[in-house]
Amino acid sequence: MRFHTRKWVKPEDLNPNGTLFGGKLLAWLDEELALYTIIQLENPRIVTKHMSEINFRSSAKQGDIIEIGIDVVKFGNTSIALKCEARNMMTRETIISIDSITMVSLGTDGKPKAHGKTEIEYIKDRLED
């Protein structure tokens, strides 16, 4: 799994128990998945269609650093299937993993649009002549 982003757990990210609020972590994941998909499909109009079961396996506290990883599972006609993981870099524990996320490419009309992509593209490959 390729880890792309790190987040620092701050006081405003905590729940009443003093640990990372699950909704905050899911918002971070959804944003990172959207950004990754926008870059891969070269389309700023992306929506999250589906996330499989979400199971919180550990947590984080203020000051911890969370790392978010994403892998492509497959490319569809208008979508991309991904999986992701968030882990606590301080404890080395996985906080959450999601085995199946579907992100869909939309046209200007708001309807699914074919993207024509079949494999992961890396920035270094786009910059080469």
Solvent accessible surface area in square Angstrom, and as a share of the most:
residue,aa,sasa,rsa
1,M,88,0.39
2,R,128,0.47
3,F,54,0.22
4,H,81,0.36
5,T,29,0.17
6,R,160,0.58
7,K,57,0.24
8,W,162,0.57
9,V,1,0.01
10,K,88,0.37
11,P,81,0.51
12,E,125,0.56
13,D,5,0.03
14,L,47,0.23
15,N,42,0.22
16,P,148,0.93
17,N,123,0.63
18,G,35,0.34
19,T,34,0.20
20,L,12,0.06
21,F,109,0.45
22,G,21,0.20
23,G,33,0.31
24,K,66,0.28
25,L,2,0.01
26,L,49,0.25
27,A,58,0.45
28,W,24,0.09
29,L,0,0.00
30,D,55,0.28
31,E,96,0.43
32,E,22,0.10
33,L,0,0.00
34,A,25,0.20
35,L,89,0.44
36,Y,22,0.08
37,T,0,0.00
38,I,52,0.26
39,I,85,0.43
40,Q,9,0.04
41,L,7,0.03
42,E,106,0.47
43,N,15,0.08
44,P,99,0.62
45,R,111,0.41
46,I,24,0.12
47,V,66,0.38
48,T,54,0.31
49,K,146,0.62
50,H,87,0.39
51,M,49,0.22
52,S,30,0.19
53,E,146,0.65
54,I,60,0.31
55,N,85,0.44
56,F,93,0.39
57,R,142,0.52
58,S,28,0.18
59,S,51,0.33
60,A,5,0.04
61,K,121,0.51
62,Q,98,0.44
63,G,31,0.30
64,D,6,0.03
65,I,59,0.30
66,I,0,0.00
67,E,8,0.04
68,I,0,0.00
69,G,0,0.00
70,I,2,0.01
71,D,36,0.19
72,V,29,0.17
73,V,82,0.47
74,K,130,0.55
75,F,40,0.17
76,G,28,0.27
77,N,112,0.57
78,T,33,0.19
79,S,23,0.15
80,I,0,0.00
81,A,17,0.13
82,L,0,0.00
83,K,77,0.33
84,C,2,0.01
85,E,37,0.16
86,A,0,0.00
87,R,76,0.28
88,N,0,0.00
89,M,48,0.22
90,M,112,0.50
91,T,67,0.39
92,R,185,0.68
93,E,88,0.39
94,T,28,0.16
95,I,3,0.01
96,I,0,0.00
97,S,32,0.21
98,I,1,0.00
99,D,107,0.56
100,S,43,0.28
101,I,0,0.00
102,T,30,0.17
103,M,1,0.00
104,V,11,0.06
105,S,1,0.01
106,L,29,0.15
107,G,10,0.10
108,T,118,0.69
109,D,103,0.53
110,G,46,0.44
111,K,128,0.54
112,P,87,0.55
113,K,105,0.44
114,A,54,0.42
115,H,27,0.12
116,G,70,0.67
117,K,37,0.16
118,T,116,0.68
119,E,120,0.54
120,I,55,0.28
121,E,52,0.23
122,Y,77,0.29
123,I,95,0.48
124,K,131,0.56
125,D,68,0.35
126,R,83,0.30
127,L,136,0.68
128,E,120,0.54
129,D,193,1.00
